[in-house]
Amino acid sequence: MAIMANAVLSRFPIVSQENLDISAHPFESRGLLHCTMDLGPGEPRLHCLNVHLGLFERGRKWQIHALCERIRATVPAEAPLLIAGDFNDWRHKANRLIVGELGVVEVFAAVRGRPARTFPSVMPVFRLDRIYARGLSIIDARVHYAFPSGRISDHAALAATFDTSTRPR
């Protein structure tokens, strides 16, 4: 049995969710959580996918393919989309594939000029975590760094703010 620790928190009602096992091999449990949110009357459903990709490039390539296939099969092209998580992508190969395949923007690159440094959380050097968006206006993006005594993860947390009432054309 695989244990996957993906979560999506939302102030909007989550109307559907599915947690998929995208483990590339038995000794590294990885997941993809797909949630759909109700943004309100007359608004399209927001699709949010949270991922934790593997440490090995070969497995990550398969997992990115699975992510792209999931989105193509279940997310309408005009629906707003967010993808976030630990991509373990220090060589930026996954980033190029995701942006090229899905037409998304990396939120920190759009706001700050490059993806955020998130690992290790105490003194981040690597850009392993990402937030991607499509069909949403980005307002802001921030990294929440942990103090050594108060850290809850070995990665710094990312946060982004979007305007759901105006979408880029």
C-alpha positions, 0 to 999 in steps of 0.5 A: 500500500502506497502512502501519498502525502499531497494536500490542497487547501482552499477557501473555495468549495472543493467539489471533486478530488482524486488522488492518484498513485504515480510511483515510478517504483516500489521504494518511492511513494509518489502521488498526484492529487487532482481537485476541482473548486467551485469559484462561484456562480457563472465562473468555470471550475478551477482545477488544482493538481498537487504533485510530488515527483520522484528523485530519479530523472527517468521516473520523473519523466514518466510522472510528468507524462502522466501529469500531462495526460491527466490534464489533457484528458480531464481539464477543459482547455478554457478552464483555469488550472494550477499545478503545484508541488515538489518537482525535484527538478534541479536540472529544469528538464521537467519545467521545460516539458510542463511549460511546453506541453501544457501552456502554463507559466511558472508563477515565480518566473512570471513575478520574480524572473526565476523559480524560487529557491526552496531546498533546503528550507533553512538555507535554500539553494535548489529550485525544486518546488514550483507553482504553474498557472494557466488562465489566471491573473497572477497578483503575487508570489512569495516564499515562506522560509522557516527558522531552524527551530520552527521548521516543519519541512525540509522545503520552504513553502510557496504561496501565490495569489491570483485574481479569479475575477479576471483571467488573461486572454 
